[in-house]
Amino acid sequence: MKVYTYSEARQKFSTVLDIAKYEDVIIKRRGGETFKIIFTKSPKSPFDVAGIKTKATTKDILNAVKESRSRVAENGD
């Protein structure tokens, strides 16, 4: 665990954040208050998905979408 005064933490803030990724970091103020910096990972977006390899062209994909939409319209859905 690393402990910094408020002034030290302010001067080395980037370093303090880097250290907080791997161990606890405590910042102490003059009045005796202490604060703990906790690293949290950002959740991934549900749209952040791996791509796939395909031989389909843009034209193939657009035709498939058009065909799918026409079937839905025919069925009245």
CYANA upper distance limits for C-alpha pairs under 8 A (distance plus 0.5 A):
  1 MET  CA     23 GLU  CA      6.35
  1 MET  CA     24 ASP  CA      5.32
  1 MET  CA     25 VAL  CA      6.32
  1 MET  CA     26 ILE  CA      7.95
  2 LYS  CA     23 GLU  CA      7.99
  2 LYS  CA     24 ASP  CA      6.86
  2 LYS  CA     25 VAL  CA      5.37
  2 LYS  CA     26 ILE  CA      6.70
  3 VAL  CA     25 VAL  CA      6.36
  3 VAL  CA     26 ILE  CA      5.18
  3 VAL  CA     27 ILE  CA      6.34
  3 VAL  CA     28 LYS  CA      7.83
  4 TYR  CA      8 GLU  CA      6.29
  4 TYR  CA      9 ALA  CA      6.20
  4 TYR  CA     25 VAL  CA      8.13
  4 TYR  CA     26 ILE  CA      6.74
  4 TYR  CA     27 ILE  CA      5.40
  4 TYR  CA     28 LYS  CA      6.77
  5 THR  CA      9 ALA  CA      6.64
  5 THR  CA     27 ILE  CA      5.98
  5 THR  CA     28 LYS  CA      5.37
  5 THR  CA     29 ARG  CA      6.66
  5 THR  CA     30 ARG  CA      8.48
  6 TYR  CA     10 ARG  CA      6.60
  6 TYR  CA     27 ILE  CA      6.30
  6 TYR  CA     28 LYS  CA      6.27
  6 TYR  CA     29 ARG  CA      5.91
  6 TYR  CA     30 ARG  CA      8.40
  7 SER  CA     11 GLN  CA      6.76
  8 GLU  CA     12 LYS  CA      6.61
  9 ALA  CA     13 PHE  CA      5.69
  9 ALA  CA     16 VAL  CA      6.90
  9 ALA  CA     27 ILE  CA      7.39
 12 LYS  CA     16 VAL  CA      6.58
 13 PHE  CA     17 LEU  CA      6.70
 14 SER  CA     18 ASP  CA      6.83
 15 THR  CA     19 ILE  CA      6.68
 16 VAL  CA     20 ALA  CA      6.68
 16 VAL  CA     25 VAL  CA      7.80
 17 LEU  CA     21 LYS  CA      7.28
 17 LEU  CA     37 ILE  CA      8.32
 17 LEU  CA     39 PHE  CA      8.43
 18 ASP  CA     22 TYR  CA      8.21
 19 ILE  CA     23 GLU  CA      6.73
 19 ILE  CA     24 ASP  CA      8.41
 19 ILE  CA     25 VAL  CA      7.86
 20 ALA  CA     24 ASP  CA      6.20
 20 ALA  CA     25 VAL  CA      6.14
 20 ALA  CA     37 ILE  CA      6.91
 20 ALA  CA     38 ILE  CA      6.84
 20 ALA  CA     39 PHE  CA      6.40
 21 LYS  CA     38 ILE  CA      8.16
 21 LYS  CA     39 PHE  CA      5.80
 24 ASP  CA     36 LYS  CA      7.49
 24 ASP  CA     37 ILE  CA      7.28
 24 ASP  CA     38 ILE  CA      7.41
 25 VAL  CA     36 LYS  CA      6.17
 25 VAL  CA     37 ILE  CA      5.94
 25 VAL  CA     38 ILE  CA      8.04
 26 ILE  CA     34 THR  CA      6.99
 26 ILE  CA     35 PHE  CA      6.01
 26 ILE  CA     36 LYS  CA      5.08
 26 ILE  CA     37 ILE  CA      6.97
 27 ILE  CA     34 THR  CA      6.04
 27 ILE  CA     35 PHE  CA      5.64
 27 ILE  CA     36 LYS  CA      6.94
 27 ILE  CA     37 ILE  CA      8.39
 28 LYS  CA     32 GLY  CA      6.87
 28 LYS  CA     33 GLU  CA      6.34
 28 LYS  CA     34 THR  CA      5.00
 28 LYS  CA     35 PHE  CA      7.07
 29 ARG  CA     33 GLU  CA      5.84
 29 ARG  CA     34 THR  CA      6.86
 44 LYS  CA     48 ASP  CA      7.18
 56 ALA  CA     60 ASP  CA      6.25
 56 ALA  CA     61 ILE  CA      7.20
 57 THR  CA     61 ILE  CA      6.89
 58 THR  CA     62 LEU  CA      6.64
 59 LYS  CA     63 ASN  CA      6.57
 60 ASP  CA     64 ALA  CA      6.69
 61 ILE  CA     65 VAL  CA      6.76
 62 LEU  CA     66 LYS  CA      6.59
 63 ASN  CA     67 GLU  CA      6.53
 64 ALA  CA     68 SER  CA      6.58
 65 VAL  CA     69 ARG  CA      6.64
 66 LYS  CA     70 SER  CA      6.70
 67 GLU  CA     71 ARG  CA      6.84
 68 SER  CA     72 VAL  CA      6.97
 69 ARG  CA     73 ALA  CA      6.77
 70 SER  CA     74 GLU  CA      6.67
 71 ARG  CA     75 ASN  CA      6.77
 72 VAL  CA     76 GLY  CA      6.73
 72 VAL  CA     77 ASP  CA      6.06
 73 ALA  CA     77 ASP  CA      6.92
